[in-house]
């Protein structure tokens, strides 16, 4: 990366850090581990991170997937952090360095403190191999710890989600444990409520039942009312257990929704896109600003998977996503994976002609990848694009309708021969005809 580019990257990184409480820092290292650009107030002399596990892993593996590592202490601040890193390659595909974002463990602990898990409950986030990222109750000795012979890990390796009752390897307390893997990241979350706390109400109900039975024997005439009361208490106990289970599942779902990155391509996923579209659409309508959307679809992608296999298909989607991201011109532009081989972009303050230019630039970038595709008439991987622009004179226009207009334009591009871009507002086409 050129010095001028690094210099221009610095204020963007500092600005992003200032808007994200969960971030401890953002760093870019060269191929030797030297600091190129960072967000720290000062740079330690001879700063070098080539000995860190994440750096060694990226240097030795060609994978460009995002890597989440076990917690460690920052050398610059001594604060406990969670490294999230990605490999950087040069123009020839050789290792060029690492980009690193560090998440504050303290931030995650504050987040976990917001969940009601009782006095003896526990909640934790772990890597897929069982390394503990963060846990409540908190102990610094638990950070990055692996529990040997952990029965939960044995089950979690084979199941995406589940529930079981076991004694904690940390403190011996028996808990009802719910676990689930986060779909877009190599993480799984566990939420556990104390068996004692869950069943305390049930034990009270059992005592009431015993009293009712004694009264039933003594005063048989009143048996009906006591039986009904006993049944009600038991039903309430069952309902309490059921509600506890539902509460655990809801909290588990809330944690799963924290991740908004697509695990395959590294860009935003559908959920993150929907949230940002609603926000940007509302602001654009309120201030009557220009707004455009683009839907990209990889042409004949099913044929590509059939010919080259799903692993090659995944790699193709990663390269397509990277090329599309390079076509986004401004920091405010949003690119997301919409589903399967479809991608979608939000372009604030952009009219239809400007959006069409961005779409064609992205389409040309895909062509320039020269990814061989024998299942396509063109012989290489291409995309079709549908572009739509918000018309605020239409009082019935919604975010969903705007996306639908882009989708209609996309299908028009497909019908006209693919590898082209269609602007819905005017019906004009751009690109190869």
C-alpha positions in Angstrom: 0.0 0.0 0.0 1.4 3.4 -1.0 2.3 6.0 1.8 -0.3 8.4 0.4 -3.0 5.8 0.6 -2.0 4.9 4.2 -2.0 8.6 5.2 -5.6 9.0 3.8 -6.7 5.8 5.6 -5.6 7.1 9.0 -8.5 9.7 9.6 -11.1 7.2 8.3 -9.9 4.6 10.8 -9.8 7.1 13.7 -13.3 8.3 12.8 -14.7 4.8 12.7 -13.1 4.0 16.0 -14.7 7.1 17.6 -18.1 5.9 16.6 -17.7 2.3 17.8 -17.4 1.9 21.6 -16.7 -1.8 21.3 -13.5 -1.2 19.3 -10.1 -0.9 21.1 -8.1 -0.2 18.0 -7.6 -0.7 14.3 -4.2 -1.6 12.8 -2.6 -2.4 9.5 0.7 -4.4 9.5 3.1 -5.1 6.7 4.3 -8.5 5.7 7.0 -8.4 8.4 4.6 -7.4 11.2 5.6 -3.7 11.3 2.9 -1.1 12.1 1.9 0.8 9.0 -1.1 2.7 10.2 -3.1 2.5 13.4 -5.6 4.4 15.7 -3.5 4.5 18.9 -2.4 7.8 20.3 1.2 6.9 20.2 3.2 4.1 18.5 5.6 2.0 20.7 9.2 2.1 19.5 10.1 -0.8 17.1 6.4 -1.9 17.2 6.1 -5.3 15.6 3.3 -8.0 15.8 4.8 -10.8 13.7 4.9 -13.1 16.7 1.2 -12.9 17.4 -0.7 -16.1 16.6 -3.2 -14.4 14.3 -0.3 -12.9 12.2 1.5 -16.2 11.9 -1.8 -17.9 10.9 -2.5 -15.4 8.1 1.1 -15.5 6.9 1.1 -19.3 6.6 -2.5 -19.7 5.2 -3.7 -18.3 1.9 -7.3 -18.0 3.2 -8.8 -14.5 3.2 -11.5 -15.4 5.7 -11.9 -13.2 8.8 -10.2 -14.9 11.8 -11.4 -14.5 15.4 -8.7 -15.3 17.9 -8.6 -16.0 21.6 -8.4 -13.0 24.0 -5.0 -11.5 24.7 -3.6 -8.4 26.4 -2.8 -5.4 24.3 0.9 -4.5 24.3 0.2 -0.9 23.9 -2.5 -0.5 26.6 -2.5 -3.8 28.6 -6.2 -4.0 28.1 -7.8 -7.4 27.4 -9.0 -7.6 23.8 -10.3 -10.0 21.2 -8.4 -9.9 17.9 -10.5 -10.0 14.6 -8.1 -10.1 11.7 -7.9 -10.6 7.9 -5.0 -11.4 5.5 -3.9 -8.7 3.0 -2.5 -9.8 -0.4 -0.5 -7.7 -3.0 -1.5 -7.5 -6.6 0.1 -10.9 -7.3 -1.7 -12.7 -4.5 1.3 -12.8 -2.2 1.1 -12.1 1.5 1.3 -8.4 2.1 0.3 -8.0 5.7 -2.7 -8.1 8.1 -5.5 -5.7 9.0 -6.6 -6.1 12.6 -9.5 -4.8 14.7 -9.5 -5.4 18.4 -12.7 -5.7 20.4 -12.8 -4.7 24.1 -13.5 -7.6 26.4 -14.9 -5.0 28.8 -17.5 -4.1 26.2 -18.7 -7.7 25.9 -18.9 -8.1 29.7 -21.1 -5.0 29.9 -23.3 -6.4 27.2 -23.6 -9.8 29.1 -24.5 -7.9 32.3 -27.7 -6.7 30.6 -29.1 -10.3 30.6 -31.1 -11.6 33.6 -29.7 -15.1 34.3 -30.4 -15.3 38.0 -28.0 -15.4 40.9 -26.3 -18.6 39.8 -26.7 -18.4 36.1 -23.9 -18.2 33.5 -23.5 -17.0 30.0 -20.5 -17.4 27.7 -19.1 -16.9 24.2 -16.6 -19.5 22.9 -14.7 -20.3 19.7 -15.7 -23.4 17.8 -12.8 -25.3 19.2 -13.9 -24.7 22.8 -11.6 -21.8 23.6 -13.5 -19.4 26.0 -13.7 -15.9 24.7 -15.7 -14.3 27.5 -17.9 -15.6 30.4 -20.1 -14.2 33.1 -19.4 -14.7 36.0 -16.1 -13.1 35.0 -12.7 -14.2 35.9 -9.6 -13.0 34.0 -8.1 -16.6 34.4 -11.0 -17.9 32.2 -10.1 -15.7 29.1 -8.7 -17.9 26.4 -9.1 -21.0 28.6 -10.0 -24.5 27.2 -11.8 -26.9 29.6 -10.5 -30.5 29.1 -13.1 -33.3 28.9 -15.9 -30.8 28.6 -19.1 -32.8 27.8 -20.8 -29.7 26.3 -18.0 -29.3 23.7 -18.3 -32.9 22.6 -22.0 -32.3 21.9 -21.6 -28.9 20.4 -19.1 -30.2 17.8 -21.9 -32.4 16.3 -25.0 -30.2 16.9 -25.8 -26.7 15.7 -27.9 -26.0 18.8 -29.2 -28.0 21.8 -30.1 -28.2 25.4 -28.8 -30.3 28.3 -28.5 -30.5 32.0 -25.0 -30.8 33.5 -22.7 -29.8 36.3 -20.5 -26.8 35.3 -16.7 -27.6 35.0 -16.0 -24.1 36.4 -17.9 -24.2 39.7 -19.8 -27.5 39.9 -23.2 -25.9 39.8 -25.8 -28.0 37.9 -27.4 -25.9 35.2 -29.9 -26.2 32.3 -27.7 -25.2 29.4 -28.8 -23.9 26.0 -26.1 -23.6 23.2 -26.2 -22.5 19.6 -23.5 -21.8 17.0 -23.5 -18.4 15.4 -24.1 -19.0 11.7 -21.7 -16.4 10.3 -18.8 -16.8 12.6 -16.8 -19.7 14.2 -18.4 -19.0 17.6 -21.0 -20.5 19.8 -22.9 -19.1 22.7 -24.2 -20.8 25.9 -26.8 -19.5 28.3 -27.3 -21.5 31.5 -29.8 -21.2 34.3 -29.3 -22.8 37.7 -31.3 -26.0 38.2 -31.8 -25.0 41.8 -33.3 -21.6 40.9 -35.5 -23.1 38.1 -36.9 -25.8 40.3 -37.3 -23.8 43.5 -40.9 -22.9 42.5 -41.6 -26.5 41.6 -40.4 -27.7 45.1 -42.8 -25.2 46.7 -45.5 -26.7 44.6 -44.6 -30.2 45.7 -45.0 -29.2 49.3 -48.4 -27.7 48.6 -49.4 -31.0 47.0 -48.4 -33.0 50.1 -50.5 -30.8 52.3 -53.4 -31.2 49.9 -53.1 -35.0 50.0 -53.1 -35.0 53.8 -56.2 -32.8 53.9 -57.8 -35.0 51.2 -57.4 -38.0 53.6 -58.7 -36.2 56.6 -61.6 -34.3 55.0 -62.7 -36.3 52.0 -65.6 -34.0 51.4 -63.2 -31.1 50.4 -61.0 -33.3 48.2 -62.2 -31.8 44.9 -61.1 -28.3 45.6 -57.7 -29.4 46.9 -57.1 -31.6 43.9 -57.8 -28.7 41.5 -55.5 -26.5 43.6 -52.8 -29.1 43.4 -53.2 -29.4 39.6 -53.0 -25.7 39.2 -49.8 -25.4 41.3 -48.2 -28.2 39.2 -49.3 -26.5 36.0 -47.8 -23.2 37.2 -44.5 -25.0 37.9 -44.5 -26.6 34.4 -45.3 -23.1 33.0 -42.3 -21.7 34.9 -40.0 -24.3 33.5 -41.4 -23.7 30.0 -41.0 -19.9 30.4 -37.5 -20.3 31.6 -36.7 -22.4 28.5 -38.3 -19.8 26.2 -36.4 -17.0 28.0 -33.1 -18.8 27.4 -33.9 -19.3 23.7 -34.8 -15.6 23.3 -31.6 -14.5 24.9 -29.7 -16.9 22.8 -31.3 -15.5 19.7 -30.5 -11.9 20.8 -26.8 -12.9 21.0 -26.9 -14.6 17.6 -28.3 -11.4 16.1 -25.2 -9.4 17.2 -23.3 -10.7 14.3 -24.2 -8.8 11.1 -21.3 -10.0 8.8 -21.8 -12.6 6.0 -19.5 -15.5 7.0 -18.6 -16.4 3.4 -17.8 -13.0 1.8 -17.0 -10.8 4.8 -19.5 -8.1 3.7 -22.8 -7.2 5.4 -25.4 -10.0 5.6 -29.2 -9.7 4.8 -30.2 -8.7 8.3 -27.6 -5.9 8.5 -28.7 -4.7 5.1 -32.4 -4.6 6.0 -31.6 -2.5 9.1 -29.5 0.0 7.2 -31.9 0.3 4.3 -34.7 1.2 6.7 -32.6 3.9 8.3 -31.1 5.4 5.1 -34.5 5.3 3.3 -36.2 7.1 6.2 -33.5 9.8 6.3 -33.5 10.3 2.6 -37.2 10.6 2.4 -37.2 13.1 5.4 -34.6 15.4 3.8 -35.6 14.7 0.1 -32.2 13.4 -0.7 -31.4 11.2 -3.8 -31.3 7.5 -3.1 -30.6 4.5 -5.4 -30.3 0.8 -5.0 -28.6 -1.9 -7.2 -29.2 -5.7 -7.2 -26.4 -7.8 -8.7 -26.9 -11.4 -9.7 -24.1 -13.8 -10.9 -25.1 -15.1 -14.3 -25.5 -18.9 -14.6 -24.2 -19.5 -11.1 -26.0 -22.8 -10.7 -24.2 -24.1 -13.8 -20.9 -22.8 -12.2 -21.6 -24.9 -9.1 -22.6 -27.9 -11.1 -19.4 -27.8 -13.2 -16.7 -26.7 -10.7 -18.2 -27.7 -7.3 -19.5 -25.8 -4.3 -16.0 -25.0 -2.9 -15.1 -23.3 -6.1 -18.5 -21.6 -6.1 -17.8 -20.2 -2.6 -14.4 -18.9 -3.8 -16.1 -17.3 -6.8 -18.6 -15.5 -4.6 -15.8 -14.2 -2.4 -14.0 -12.8 -5.4 -17.2 -11.3 -6.8 -17.9 -9.6 -3.4 -14.4 -8.2 -3.2 -14.7 -6.7 -6.8 -18.1 -5.3 -6.0 -16.8 -3.7 -2.8 -14.1 -2.0 -4.9 -16.7 -0.4 -7.0 -18.4 1.3 -4.1 -17.1 4.9 -4.4 -17.9 6.6 -1.1 -17.8 5.6 2.6 -21.6 5.9 2.9 -22.3 3.3 0.2 -23.5 0.0 1.6 -22.8 -3.5 -0.1 -24.4 -6.7 1.3 -24.9 -10.3 0.3 -28.7 -10.5 -0.4 -28.8 -14.3 -0.6 -27.2 -17.0 -2.6 -25.5 -15.4 -5.6 -27.3 -12.1 -5.2 -25.7 -8.9 -3.9 -27.3 -5.5 -3.2 -26.0 -2.0 -2.8 -27.5 1.2 -1.3 -26.1 4.4 -2.7 -27.2 7.5 -0.7 -27.2 10.9 -2.4 -26.9 9.2 -5.8 -29.3 9.7 -8.8 -30.2 7.1 -11.4 -27.4 7.9 -13.9 -24.8 7.9 -11.1 -26.0 4.6 -9.8 -25.9 3.2 -13.4 -22.3 4.2 -13.7 -21.5 2.5 -10.4 -23.3 -0.6 -11.5 -21.5 -0.7 -14.9 -18.1 -0.1 -13.1 -18.9 -3.1 -10.8 -19.9 -5.2 -13.8 -16.7 -4.4 -15.6 -14.7 -5.3 -12.5 -16.3 -8.7 -12.4 -15.5 -9.3 -16.1 -11.9 -8.2 -15.5 -11.5 -11.1 -12.9 -11.4 -13.4 -15.9 -12.9 -16.3 -13.9 -13.4 -19.1 -16.4 -17.1 -20.2 -16.7 -17.7 -23.0 -19.3 -21.4 -23.0 -18.4 -21.8 -19.4 -19.7 -22.1 -18.3 -23.3 -19.5 -15.7 -22.6 -17.1 -18.2 -21.2 -16.3 -16.3 -18.0 -18.1 -15.1 -14.8 -20.4 -12.1 -15.3 -23.1 -10.3 -13.5 -26.4 -8.7 -14.4 -27.5 -5.5 -12.6 -30.9 -3.9 -11.8 -30.8 -0.2 -10.8 -33.7 1.8 -9.2 -33.9 5.4 -7.9 -36.3 6.7 -5.3 -39.0 9.1 -6.6 -40.1 11.1 -3.6 -43.1 12.4 -5.6 -44.5 8.9 -5.1 -46.0 9.1 -1.6 -46.6 5.3 -1.6 -43.0 4.5 -2.2 -41.5 2.1 0.5 -38.0 0.6 0.9 -39.4 -2.7 -0.1 -40.9 -1.3 -3.3 -37.6 0.4 -4.2 -35.8 -3.0 -3.9 -38.6 -4.6 -5.9 -38.0 -2.0 -8.7 -34.3 -2.9 -8.7 -35.3 -6.6 -8.9 -37.6 -6.0 -11.8 -34.8 -4.2 -13.6 -32.5 -7.1 -12.9 -34.9 -9.6 -14.5 -35.1 -7.3 -17.5 -31.3 -7.5 -17.8 -31.6 -11.3 -17.6 -34.2 -11.4 -20.3 -32.2 -9.1 -22.6 -29.1 -11.4 -22.5 -27.3 -10.9 -19.2 -24.0 -9.2 -18.5 -25.7 -5.8 -18.5 -27.2 -3.1 -16.3 -30.8 -1.8 -16.5 -32.1 1.4 -14.9 -35.7 0.9 -13.8 -36.6 4.6 -13.7 -36.0 5.1 -17.4 -35.7 1.6 -18.8 -32.3 2.4 -20.3 -29.7 -0.3 -20.5 -26.0 0.0 -19.8 -23.1 -2.4 -20.6 -22.8 -5.2 -23.1 -26.0 -5.6 -25.1 
